[in-house]
Amino acid sequence: MTTIHTIKQTWKTYWNNKKEIPIAIISDFLFYYFLALLFGYAMKRMIAVAEQIATTIGDLTSTAAMQSAQAIPQYKEVSKILWILFGGIILLWIVFKGISWWQAHKTLGERINPKEFVKKFVLTSLFFYAITILLAFLAVYTQYRIYFAQTTGTGVIGIITVIALLVIFYFGTIAYSTIERSNPIRNAFMFGIKRWKQTILPFGISTVIFTASAILFYFLIIQNTYVALGAMLLVILPAIHYFRLLMINSIKKVRL
């Protein structure tokens, strides 16, 4: 099955099931909406805590040890905010992206036991989320060391981080696309490596469309919030859902 044929077949399935598309679109929209609220809440709390730390450190005239001791409540508050942020992100992902991926598999005729789907989706999400968080902390720590060592290399680290994230997203997308099979995490790495010719092109197309959609939304929301939201609901999210179907369809009949 050629990629062109898969694209046409996926579009036919997509159009024939257009009444089911709003379910995935609304779920995706709610994910990004609540994600924006979560980030807004976290940033507001972080700014308040940063001001408290600056005030505490500025008012102290004794030793650095005393400064550290008096700032401990603020540092604990920062840790609390980070836990809320990271926990909230994965919870929102599991709930709303879970609905979207379930709807995609259902549209393509996959029969998955709801309990099994939830179990696999949660475990898969936790696995790739942990890897992503670990990579993010490693990248920040490396940039921190480079900055204080006053050496070059921050640009290289940034490029490596982006490439590593794309690799994680690549295998993660395959895992969600094969969620109906046993052990989707193992399948993701096996399919992604052994059958990369069938998986890399649809993933690449999906990545380009998602990136272009994000850039379009950014420029639109600067101009007019309502126009941006309209484009998101009518164009961007439907396109993202189509490419979700395309990714599933592209590897649906692939055998190792």
N, C-alpha and C positions, 0 to 999 in steps of 0.2 A: 504494500500500500504506500503510494507516494505521499509526500507532504502536502502537495496541492490537493490531492484527492481527499486527504484527511481534513484539510481546511474546509473544503466544500461540504463534506459529509457532516462535519461538526456544525457548520452554519445551518444546514438543513435541519438538523436535530434541534439546534438553538431556536430557529424560527418556528418550527412545529410545536415547540413547548414554550412559546413566548408568554403564555399566561402564568407560568411558574417562575419566570425571571424576576418579577418584583420581590419574591421572597428573599432571594439571594441579594438583590440590590439593597433592600431595606436593612437586611442583616449587616451587610458591609458598611452601609452608611452609619448605622448605630455604632459599629465598632470604631470608626474614625471620629464620630461625634463624641462619644464617651472618652476616647483616647485623648482628644483635644482638651476636654474638661479635666481629665486626670493630670495632664501635663501642666495645664493652667493652675490647678490647685497646688501641685508640687512646686512649681516655680514661685508662686506667691509665698508659700511657706518657707522656701529656701531663701528668698530675699529677706524675709523678716528675720530669720535665724542669722543670716550673714550680718545684718545690721546689729543684732544683739551681740554677736561675737566681736564685731569691730568696736562697739561701745565698751564691752567688758575688757578687751585687751587694751583699749585706749585709756581707760580709767585706772588701770593698774600701774603702780610705780615700783613694785617689789620685784621679786625674782621671776624667772621664766617658769619655774615650777609652780609658783602661786598662780601665775597667769593660766597655765594649763589646767590647774585644779578648778579654778573658777569658771573656766570655759567648758568643762566637761558636760554640764547639762545641755548646752547648745550642740555639742558634738553628738550627744545621744539623740537629740532631736533630729539632727541631720540623718543619722542612721535610720531612725524611725520613718522619716519621709521617704528615704530610698527604698526601704522595705515595702512601704505602701505603693510606691511607684512601680517597682518591679513586679510585685504581687498583682497589682491591678492590671498591668499590661497583659500578663499571661492569662489572667482570669477573663478579661475581655476577649482575648484571642480565642480561647477555648470555647466560650459561649457563642460569640457571633460568627467567627470564622468557621467554627464547627458546623453551624447551621448552613453556611454558604457551601462548604465542601460536601455536606450531606445532600443538599439540594442538587449539586452538580452531579454526584454519583447517581442519584435517583433519576435525574433527567436522562442520563445515559443508560438507564435500565439496569443498573447494578442493584442486586438484592443483598443488603447488609443488615444483620441483626443490630437493632439500635444500641443494645448494651455493649456488643462487641465494638461497634463503631466508636462509641463514647470512650471506651477503655483504650482502644488503639490511638484515637485522636489525642487524648490527654497524654498518654505516654510518649507519643511521637512529638507532641508540642513541647513537653517538658525537656525532652532530650535535646532538641535543636535549640530551644531557648537557652538552656544551660550553656551550650557551646557558644552561642552568640554573645551572652553576657560575659563569659570567660574571655572571649576574643576582645570584647570592648574594653574590659579592665586591663588586659595585657597591652592593648594599643595605647591606652591613656597612660599607663605606668611607663611604657617605653618612651612616649613623647615627653613625659615629665623628666625622666632621667636625661634625655638628650638636651632638653631645654636648660636644665641646671648645669649640665656639663659643658654648655655653650659650644656644642658641636653641630655639624650639619647632619641632615638625614631625616628630618621631620616629614619632608615631602615623600620620601621613599617609603617610610612607615605608613603614611596615609594611603599610598597606592596599594601596598601589600595588604592593608586592612580591607580596602574595598574589594580587592580580588578574593580575599579569604571569605568575606561576607557573601559574595556572589556564589562561591563554591558551596557554602552552607545552605544558601537559599536554593541552589540547584538540587542538592540531594534532599532537602526538606520538601520541595515541591513534588519531587518524584515519590517521596514517602506518602504524602497526602493523596497523590494520584493513584497509588496502589494500596490504599488503606483497606480495601476489601479483602486483600490477600493476607496470608499469615505472615507475621513478622515484617511489617512494612519498613522498619528502619533498616534491617538487613537487606531487604529487597531494593531499597533506595540506593545503597552503595553498589550492589551487584548490577542493577540496571544502569545506574549512572556511569559505571566504569565499562562494563562489558557491552552494553547496548547504547553507547553514547551517540551513535549516529542517528538513532531513532528519538533520542530525548533532547539533545543539545539544541537543535534548530527550533522546536516549539518553545523551549525555555528561553532561548535567545530572543525570539519574536515577542514573547510575553514580557520579558524584561524591558525591551525597548519601548513597548506600548505603555507599560506601567510607569517608566521613567518619564516618557513624553507626557503622560496624563498628569503626573505630579507637577511637572514644570508648567503645563497649561493651567492647572488649577491654581498654582502659585501666582501666576501673572493675572489671572482672572480675578482672584480674590483681592488683589491690590486695587484693581479698577472698580469692581462692584461685587459685593458679597453675594447678592441674590443671583446675579448671573453665574457666578462661580458655583453656587449650590445647584442651580438648574443644570449646568453643564455636568456636574458631578453625578446627579441622579439620572439624567437623560442620555449621557454619552460615556463618561469615564467609567462609572461602575458597571454598566452593561458590557462595555468592552472588556473590562477585567474579568467579568464572569464568563464571557465567551472564551477567553484564552485559558481560563481555568478548565473549561470543558475540553478545549483543544489539547491541553496537556494530558488530561486523563485519556482522551480518545487516542492520542498518539502512541501511548504505550499499553493500551488496553489489550491488544492481541500479541504483544511482544513476549517471546519466550526465551528463557536463558538456555 
